[in-house]
Amino acid sequence: MKLFGLKNCDTCRKAMKQLPETEFVDVRGEGVSEEMLNRALGQFGDSLVNIRSTTWRGLTQEQRAKPPLELLQAQPTLMKRPLIERDGELFLGWGKDTQAALGVC
């Protein structure tokens, strides 16, 4: 299982605490492959882009108008977190639905 997130993200830390056997991928330092971004965008669509983040608020209107894949490649911290991959299945966020699907609640 892999968890894509940020080291200093409280939600990612909570998820990692409950999923101790998970490989952590820091999107700021390591990035996210184009293949993974395409899979996640195919499954979650525009909700993969966190429009409530401070990174989003710092973008210009011109930057915000770019396609989601281009935005996430240039600014990986715009991705909603955590993005979790388990056995080829993707989960986004750390809500009750994700926790139940991963068997941690």
Sequence and secondary structure as in RCSB ss.txt:
>XXXX:A:sequence
MKLFGLKNCDTCRKAMKQLPETEFVDVRGEGVSEEMLNRALGQFGDSLVNIRSTTWRGLTQEQRAKPPLELLQAQ
PTLMKRPLIERDGELFLGWGKDTQAALGVC
>XXXX:A:secstr
 EEEE TT HHHHHHHHH TT EEEETTTT   HHHHHHHHHHHGGGGB TTSHHHHTS HHHHTS HHHHHHH 
GGGB S EEEETTEEEES SHHHHHHTT  
